Amino acid sequence: MNKTKSELRNEYKVKRQQLTPEMVEELSLQIANQTLKLDIWDKTYYHVFLPIAEKKEVNTEYILHILQGKDKSVVLPKAYFETGEMKHILLQENTVLKISPYGISEPVSGIEVPVSQLEVVFVPLLAYDLKGNRIGYGKGFYDRFLSHCHPNTLFIGLSFFEPEINVVYENIDIPLHFCVTPRKIHSF
């Protein structure tokens, strides 16, 4: 029987809370190592979310280190909850990060990069299915953002867990191209 989005959200929030901080770090490192197998490293602009630590999201610091080592342009999101929109700020040596009231580490200010320039987007999620449909926190930030990206932009989910068989999705939901887990890469 198909579970609703809210049932899956709750289930995966509980699954994440059961991970110890050490497990989150170890699994995040495995995910970063898996990303090296993807054919994405010839691009220039990579959009990376910074994790909300208390929600035990995938720690993307390891992916940031890979990107910086390859001298890529890293773009960070800055969320505006009043409007439901995000701005996309180029990460530079002098970029100041501040924790938002929502627990998200974000750039205070900086050079805004147009969505059309982004080539690879690492996407946060709670759950996803075998077709690349994802479930986030339900605010729609990423669905709105991804719908404005260039048609060739690659969307890569990051998850500690394997896919669900089938996720109930809506027409506004934008599917992923890949989802990287500690053990494998799912291609959609």
Backbone torsions as a table, in degrees:
resi	resn	phi	psi	omega
1	MET	NA	136.8	179.1
2	ASN	-70.6	137.0	175.3
3	LYS	-90.5	152.2	176.9
4	THR	-75.4	164.6	177.1
5	LYS	-57.4	-42.6	-176.8
6	SER	-69.1	-34.6	175.5
7	GLU	-63.6	-44.3	179.2
8	LEU	-65.5	-41.2	177.1
9	ARG	-55.5	-50.6	-178.7
10	ASN	-63.0	-42.8	-179.4
11	GLU	-59.8	-44.6	-176.5
12	TYR	-77.6	-27.1	172.7
13	LYS	-63.9	-42.5	178.5
14	VAL	-65.2	-45.8	179.4
15	LYS	-56.3	-43.2	-179.5
16	ARG	-66.1	-41.2	-178.0
17	GLN	-64.1	-22.3	179.0
18	GLN	-77.3	-11.4	178.6
19	LEU	-79.3	137.4	174.8
20	THR	-78.8	160.4	176.0
21	PRO	-55.8	-35.5	179.2
22	GLU	-66.1	-40.8	178.5
23	MET	-63.8	-42.4	179.4
24	VAL	-58.1	-45.3	-179.5
25	GLU	-64.8	-46.9	-178.0
26	GLU	-63.2	-46.7	-179.6
27	LEU	-66.9	-36.3	178.4
28	SER	-64.5	-39.9	177.5
29	LEU	-64.5	-41.9	178.0
30	GLN	-62.1	-39.8	178.6
31	ILE	-63.5	-45.7	179.1
32	ALA	-59.0	-42.8	178.7
33	ASN	-63.7	-37.1	177.1
34	GLN	-63.5	-37.5	-178.1
35	THR	-59.7	-25.4	-179.6
36	LEU	-63.6	-20.0	179.8
37	LYS	-81.7	-13.3	-179.7
38	LEU	-76.3	148.8	179.2
39	ASP	-90.1	65.3	-175.2
40	ILE	-127.8	-0.5	-166.7
41	TRP	-85.9	5.4	176.5
42	ASP	-93.8	1.3	-178.2
43	LYS	-84.1	175.5	-178.6
44	THR	-112.9	-46.5	-173.4
45	TYR	-106.8	117.7	-177.9
46	TYR	-119.5	125.6	179.1
47	HIS	-97.2	123.8	-176.2
48	VAL	-128.3	129.8	174.0
49	PHE	-81.3	149.1	172.1
50	LEU	-98.0	138.1	-170.9
51	PRO	-72.9	150.3	170.1
52	ILE	-92.0	105.9	-171.3
53	ALA	-56.7	-45.0	-175.8
54	GLU	-70.5	-16.1	175.7
55	LYS	-91.6	2.7	178.5
56	LYS	52.5	48.9	174.3
57	GLU	-76.2	161.9	176.0
58	VAL	-56.1	129.6	178.1
59	ASN	-78.5	109.8	-175.6
60	THR	-85.9	2.7	178.3
61	GLU	-55.6	-37.3	-178.6
62	TYR	-65.5	-38.6	177.0
63	ILE	-68.7	-38.7	176.0
64	LEU	-58.5	-42.4	179.3
65	HIS	-62.0	-41.3	178.3
66	ILE	-61.1	-48.3	-177.9
67	LEU	-63.0	-42.1	179.5
68	GLN	-66.8	-37.4	177.2
69	GLY	-64.3	-29.3	178.7
70	LYS	-93.6	5.9	177.3
71	ASP	58.3	44.8	179.5
72	LYS	-94.2	160.5	174.8
73	SER	-86.5	120.6	-178.9
74	VAL	-104.4	132.9	-179.2
75	VAL	-118.6	132.7	-179.1
76	LEU	-111.2	145.1	177.7
77	PRO	-81.9	150.0	170.9
78	LYS	-130.5	116.0	-172.9
79	ALA	-92.0	139.8	175.3
80	TYR	-116.7	98.5	-174.2
81	PHE	-67.2	-26.1	179.3
82	GLU	-63.5	-37.8	-176.5
83	THR	-106.1	-14.1	-176.8
84	GLY	76.8	13.0	-178.5
85	GLU	-104.6	165.9	174.4
86	MET	-127.3	146.9	168.1
87	LYS	-106.2	159.2	-173.6
88	HIS	-126.0	111.4	-169.3
89	ILE	-110.0	131.4	178.5
90	LEU	-66.8	128.1	177.1
91	LEU	-80.0	121.7	178.2
92	GLN	-125.3	170.6	-178.9
93	GLU	-57.4	-34.2	-176.0
94	ASN	-95.7	10.0	-179.8
95	THR	-67.3	126.2	177.2
96	VAL	-94.0	128.0	177.7
97	LEU	-105.1	143.2	180.0
98	LYS	-138.7	143.3	177.9
99	ILE	-78.3	124.5	179.9
100	SER	-75.2	168.4	175.9
101	PRO	-58.8	-16.6	180.0
102	TYR	-94.2	6.1	177.8
103	GLY	82.7	14.7	-178.0
104	ILE	-100.4	127.5	175.1
105	SER	-75.9	120.9	-174.8
106	GLU	-136.2	154.5	173.6
107	PRO	-67.5	138.3	178.1
108	VAL	-70.1	-43.7	178.7
109	SER	-159.1	179.6	178.8
110	GLY	149.6	-170.0	-177.7
111	ILE	-80.2	122.5	178.3
112	GLU	-82.2	132.5	179.5
113	VAL	-103.2	129.0	178.4
114	PRO	-62.8	141.1	180.0
115	VAL	-54.5	-34.8	-177.2
116	SER	-63.9	-18.7	-178.9
117	GLN	-86.3	-16.6	-175.7
118	LEU	-71.6	133.2	-177.3
119	GLU	-108.4	-31.0	179.0
120	VAL	-135.4	131.0	177.8
121	VAL	-122.7	119.8	172.0
122	PHE	-85.3	123.0	-168.5
123	VAL	-110.7	127.6	174.5
124	PRO	-75.4	153.6	178.9
125	LEU	-161.3	162.5	172.5
126	LEU	-98.3	-45.3	-179.4
127	ALA	-146.3	164.7	178.8
128	TYR	-157.2	167.5	-179.5
129	ASP	-122.5	-177.1	-175.4
130	LEU	-67.7	-11.0	178.9
131	LYS	-101.3	-0.5	179.9
132	GLY	90.6	7.8	174.7
133	ASN	-75.0	136.4	-177.6
134	ARG	-118.3	156.0	172.4
135	ILE	-119.9	122.3	175.6
136	GLY	-102.4	-150.3	-178.6
137	TYR	-83.3	-4.9	173.5
138	GLY	96.1	5.7	179.7
139	LYS	-88.9	-15.0	176.5
140	GLY	79.7	6.9	-179.4
141	PHE	-55.2	-50.3	-175.1
142	TYR	-73.5	-35.9	177.8
143	ASP	-61.8	-43.3	178.3
144	ARG	-63.6	-45.8	-178.5
145	PHE	-63.2	-50.4	-176.3
146	LEU	-63.3	-31.2	-179.7
147	SER	-67.2	-17.4	179.4
148	HIS	-97.4	-4.8	-178.5
149	CYS	-72.7	160.5	175.6
150	HIS	-59.9	144.3	-178.8
151	PRO	-57.0	-24.3	-179.3
152	ASN	-90.4	-1.8	-179.8
153	THR	-65.9	136.6	179.2
154	LEU	-94.0	131.9	179.0
155	PHE	-107.8	118.9	-175.2
156	ILE	-121.8	110.9	176.3
157	GLY	-77.8	153.1	176.8
158	LEU	-125.2	126.2	-177.1
159	SER	-146.3	142.7	173.4
160	PHE	-74.7	-16.1	-168.6
161	PHE	-119.1	161.9	177.7
162	GLU	-79.6	165.7	-175.6
163	PRO	-72.4	155.7	168.4
164	GLU	-78.2	161.3	178.7
165	ILE	-67.6	-46.4	-174.7
166	ASN	-150.8	127.7	177.8
167	VAL	-109.5	134.7	175.5
168	VAL	-71.0	120.4	-179.1
169	TYR	-123.9	163.1	179.1
170	GLU	-112.6	163.3	-177.3
171	ASN	-60.3	-24.1	180.0
172	ILE	-78.6	-14.6	-177.8
173	ASP	-72.2	133.9	-179.6
174	ILE	-102.1	122.2	-178.1
175	PRO	-74.1	157.2	177.1
176	LEU	-83.1	160.2	170.7
177	HIS	-91.6	-35.2	-179.9
178	PHE	-142.8	157.5	165.2
179	CYS	-135.7	128.1	-176.8
180	VAL	-103.2	126.7	175.9
181	THR	-115.9	172.3	179.3
182	PRO	-58.6	-29.4	-174.8
183	ARG	-102.3	-25.2	-176.4
184	LYS	-158.7	172.4	176.5
185	ILE	-112.2	125.1	175.1
186	HIS	-96.3	130.6	-179.4
187	SER	-112.6	134.8	-176.4
188	PHE	-116.5	NA	NA
